[in-house]
């Protein structure tokens, strides 16, 4: 196991609030927008979710690292969070299937973290004040110097980040002899989304974020998928243009998370930065078309503007959040396009929302219309 010494570390928020803790992971300094996830498990999936790119993650579960790291439980090729804040940092792990400790994992991927923080107090502060930028350092102790570095960090609002986490070259996933083909626009796609497609006999070609519709069309897909991802959807005209062209030819289209927000943008519906966002494994969502409820996994700091969805003559609402009535799903009137704000490939319910992949298959086969 990698040597580990609990050196002092500092967490400074943009509003001047300071927390003192212990260094974890790589010794260094990192910045990003601070947010929190209420999930009790799944920390490795959180670490590797591209949608968290540029964000410092606070885990509300009191123990992190206790079941180690397993190479198969990743959503992308590397850690994507900018930093981690936790209470108890457990290097010794209990699961025999694990391949390494969280400390080895963080050091190998150069992630700066801080532990021994009162995360309950921190989360209550963020809930009251909203998402904001923060800095973690285990090498700088001068608060004035940290404040200067933090002042240089741009706001998440207005940042285009998907092109930074997207694949640089197209690639294939699944069985080439599958019965259906899907072209996926990678804005920060998660591996379990691709696994769900493969499990439904779908062959996928994954394209870089700024790929044009004409280039994707060369694959002759039966349908198009717009993935999740980080950043502000309002500054992604390249993706909106691609979606607009897909809608124009009325090809089946399915969007998740950021893909949901971009489908709204392509239909003249604006998006907004949320006060805190939704990040966790227990968000209740109602499918108002089928009149049933789902326990969902969510990870987003932006959302569609509810009143603009309700007033739109182009889309209809399919899902709503039962906590705050935010819009969790839409489908485009007269088109074969639909989207959800949450993550049906995750397992919080555990499989309450997997039917959405089946719906997409039925749309591509012409067995489901609206």
N, C-alpha and C positions, 0 to 999 in steps of 0.2 A: 504493500500500500504506500502511496505517496506520502512523504512527510508532511505534517500539518501542524501548524502552531497558531493558536488563537491570538493573533495580533489585533490591536484596536482598529476599529473602522468607524466611518462616519456616513450617515445618510442625511443629506440636506435637501429640503424641498424648496420650490421656487418662492413660496411665501415666507421663507426664512425659518421655518420649523426645522429643528435639528434632533436627530436620534443618534445615540451612541451605541455601538454594538461591537461584534467581533468579526474579523476578516474570514471569509469563506471563499473557496475557489481560488482563482488567480489573484495574486497581489497586484493591485492597480487601481485605475479610476475609470468609471463608466457613467454615461448620462443617458437619459431618455424620459419618456412620459411615464409617470408612475401609475399603476393600476393594480387591481386585486382580483384574484380568482377564488371563488368560494368552494371549489371542488375538494372533496375529501381524499380523492385518489387521482391518479393520472398525471402526476407531476412531470414525468418524462414526455408525455404527449404535449403538455403545455410548453415545455422548454423548446420543443422542436416544431411547434406550429408557426408557419411563416406569417400568420396574421398578427403575431406578437412582435414582429420585427420593429425595432426602435423603441420598445417599451421595457421598463423595469417592472418586474412582476413581484407582487406581494402575495404570498400564499397564506390563506387564512387557516389552513390546517396546521396544527401545532408541530407536527413532525414531518420533516422533509428528508428524503434519502434513506428512510428506514427499510424499504424493500429493494434498495439498490437500483442498478441500471441494467436493462436487458436490451440487447442490440436490435431485437425485432419490434420493440415498442416505441418506434419513432415515427414522426409524421413528415420528416424531411431529412436531408442528408447531414444536417448539423444543427446545433443549438441556434435558435433565432431570437430569443429574448435578449435584451441589452444588458440585463442584470437581474439578480434575484435578492429579495428580502424575505427572511424567514425567522421563525422563532427558534426551534430546535433543529440543528443541522446534524443529521445522523450519518456519520461516515461508516460505522459498523452496520451492516445490513443483515436481514434475517432470511431472505429468500435464496435458496440454494441455486435456483435457475439464473440468478443475476450474474452478469459477466464482469462488473466492476463497481466500485463505490462512486458515490456522487462527487467526492472530491477529485478522484482520478478523472472522472468524466469532465468536470468543469475545468480542471487544469489542462487537459488535452485539447479542449475547445476554447480555451482562453476566456472563460466567463468570470467576471468579477461579481462577488456576492457579499452579503452581510447577514450575519445571524445574531441571535441573542437580542432581538428587537421585540418590544412589546407590540406585536402585530395587531392586537385588538385595538389599542389606542391609535395606532397608525391608520388602520382601516376606518375607524370612526372619524378621524380627522379628514381623510380623503372623501368620505361620504358627505361630510358637511361642506367641505370647500371645493370639491370637484377634482377632476383629473388635472394634473399639473406636471411640469417637468421636475426632475430630481437628479441628484448626483450621488454616487457611492464612491468612496475612496478608502483604501487601506494603505495608501502611500502619502497622502497629503493631509496634514492635520490643521492647517491654517484655514479657518473659515472664510476669511476674506478672499483668499485665493480660490477656494471652492465656489464662492459666490460669483466671482468673475468668470470662471469656466462655465458655470451654469447659465449665466446671462447670455452666453453665446449660442446656446442650444435653441434651435427653431421650434416653434409650436407644431404639434401634430396637425393642426388645422392648416390646410393648404399644402401638405407634403404629399408628393407622389412617390410611393415606395414599392409598388408592385414590381416595377421593372428591375428593382434591385434584388429581389428574391426569386424571380421567375427563372425558368430554364433558359439557357443561352442558345440551345439548339433543340429542334424538335426531336421527340423520341416516342417509341411505341410501348404500349403496356397491354398484356393479355395475349389471347390466342388469335393469330392471324386468320384462323378458319372460323372465327366466331360468327354468329348469325347476324349481328348488328355492329355498326361502326360509329364511333362518336369522336368528334373533334373537340378537344378540350383546350380552352384558353387558360394558360397557367398564369394566374395573378398572385400565386402563393399556395398552390394546390397541396392538399394533404394526401398522404399515401393511402389512407383508408378509404378515401373517395374512389381512388383507382381500383382498390380491392373490391369495392362494392360493384363497380362496373364489370370487372372480370368475373365475379360470381354470378352475374346475370348474362353471361355469354356475350359480352361486349368487348370489342377490340378498340382500343383508344390510341389516338395519336395526340400527344400533348405538345402544344405550340407555345413559343415565347409570348410574353404579354403584348407586345406591339405588332403581332402578326396580323396581316390584313385578312378580311373575309375571303378575298380572291385566293389567297395562298392556302387558307384552311379548306376551301372548297375543292381543291385539287385532290384531297383525300377521299372525296365522294362520300361524305359521312351521311348516316341516317339521321343524325341529330347533333346538336352543339351543346357544349357545357361551358358555363362561365364560373370560374372557381372563386373561392374565398381569397383573401389577401389583406395586406396592411395598407394604411394610408387613407387619404381623403378621396372619396369617389368623385367629388366635384371637380377635381383637377386631372381627370383621366379621359380627355376627349377622344383619345385613340381607341379606347375600349368601347365608349359609347357609340362611336362611328361603326365599329365592327358589329355591335349588337343591332344597331339600326338597320344595317344591311342584311343581317340574318332575318330580322322581322319582315323586311321588305319582300323577301322571297318565301316567307312563311314556312321556314324549316323548324322542326321541333327544337326547342331551347329550354334548358334547365339551368337555373342559377342558384348558388348557395352563398349566403353572407354578403361579401362584397359584390358577388354576381347579382344578388337581389337588389342591392342599392343601384347598381349600374343599369339593370333592366328598368328600374324606375326612372333614372335619369334619361334613358333612351325614349321614354314616353312622356317627357316633359315634367316629371315630378322631381322636386328638389330633395337634397339630402342635407343633414345637419350633424354637427358634432354634439354628442350627448354629454350630459353633465358628468356622468360616471361610466356609462356604458353597461353592457350585460356580459358578465364573464363568470361562468359556473356550470354546474351539472344538474341543476334542479329547477330550471325555469319552466313554469307551466304555460303551455300554449294550447289554444283551442282552434281546431279546424272547424270553421263555421260552415263549411260546405258539407262535411261528413258528420258534423255535430258530435265530435269526440275530442278528448283532451290528450295531450302528450307531455311527458316529462322530457325536456330538451337540454342539450348542451349548447351553450352560447359563448361567443367571443367577438364582441364588436364594440367599438367606441363611436361609430357613426350610425345613423339610421335614416330611414325615409321620413319625410315630413308628413305626419298623419293627416292633417287637413287637406293637403294637396292630393293625397291618395284618395281620400273620401270624395273630393270634388272632381276627380278625373273621370272623363268619359271614355278613357282608353283601357283602364284596368279595373278589375274587381278584387276586393279583399278576400283572401281565402283563410288566413290565420291571424289571430290576435294574441298578444301577450296578456295573460290573466292577472299579472302583477300591476302593470302600468298602462295596459290597453294600447301599447305601441303595435305597429303593423309588422306582423311576422311572416306574411306570405301574400303574394299577389299572382294573378294570372291575367294575361293580355286578352281582351275581348276580341274574338274573331281571329285569333292567332293560336299557334301551338306552343306558346311560351308561358312559363311559370317559374316562380322562384320562392325561396324561403330565406329568412334572416338567420335561422339557426343551423345546426350541423346534424343532419340526419345520419351521417356516417358514424357518429359517435355512439356511445352505449350507455346513456344515463338511465334509461327506462326499463330494460336496457335497449330494446329495439323498437321503441314506440313509433319512430319516424322513418324506418327503413322502407315503408311502403312508397315513399316518394320516388325512390329509384325504380320501383316496379311501375309506378305511374308514368315515369319517363319512358320506360320500355313500351308500355301500352300506347303512349302518344306516338312513338316512332313507328309502331306497327299499325297505326291507324285504328286502334281498338278503344281509344279514349279521346273524346272531344268535348268541347264546351262552347 
